[in-house]
Amino acid sequence: MINNNKPIIGDDGLPVMEYTERQLARFKVTSVFDASQTDGKPLPTLVQDLAGDVK
């Protein structure tokens, strides 16, 4: 394709338009807290006694 800075004209006589779609990551602002700031029974541990080597 040759780029000569002229618009490409379609079959209908109008310039051919190129459309792109963009998605933006957005994050919601919210309150957070640490488990140490709470009262109650201790939280259960999810992983116990890991053993083995990673080579």
C-alpha positions as CSV (number, residue, x, y, z in Angstrom):
1,M,0.0,0.0,0.0
2,I,1.4,3.4,-0.9
3,N,1.0,6.2,1.6
4,N,0.8,9.5,-0.3
5,N,-1.3,11.3,2.4
6,K,-4.4,11.2,0.3
7,P,-7.6,9.7,1.6
8,I,-8.8,6.4,0.2
9,I,-12.2,6.8,-1.4
10,G,-14.6,3.9,-1.1
11,D,-17.3,2.7,-3.6
12,D,-19.8,5.1,-2.1
13,G,-17.5,8.1,-2.9
14,L,-16.8,8.8,0.8
15,P,-13.4,8.5,2.5
16,V,-12.8,5.0,4.0
17,M,-12.6,5.4,7.8
18,E,-10.6,3.2,10.1
19,Y,-12.1,2.5,13.6
20,T,-10.2,1.2,16.6
21,E,-11.6,0.1,19.9
22,R,-9.8,1.0,23.1
23,Q,-10.3,-0.5,26.6
24,L,-9.1,1.4,29.6
25,A,-8.4,-0.3,32.9
26,R,-10.1,1.5,35.7
27,F,-10.1,0.9,39.4
28,K,-12.7,1.8,42.0
29,V,-11.6,3.6,45.1
30,T,-12.7,1.8,48.2
31,S,-11.8,1.4,51.9
32,V,-9.5,-1.5,52.9
33,F,-8.3,-2.8,56.2
34,D,-5.7,-5.3,57.5
35,A,-6.8,-8.5,59.3
36,S,-4.7,-7.4,62.3
37,Q,-7.2,-4.4,62.7
38,T,-10.1,-6.8,63.3
39,D,-11.4,-8.6,66.4
40,G,-12.5,-12.2,66.5
41,K,-11.2,-15.7,66.0
42,P,-7.9,-16.0,64.1
43,L,-8.2,-16.6,60.3
44,P,-7.5,-20.1,59.1
45,T,-4.2,-20.8,57.3
46,L,-4.6,-21.7,53.7
47,V,-1.2,-23.5,53.3
48,Q,0.5,-25.6,55.9
49,D,3.9,-27.3,56.0
50,L,5.3,-26.8,52.5
51,A,8.3,-28.9,51.7
52,G,10.5,-29.4,48.7
53,D,13.1,-27.6,46.5
54,V,12.7,-25.4,43.6
55,K,15.5,-25.9,41.1
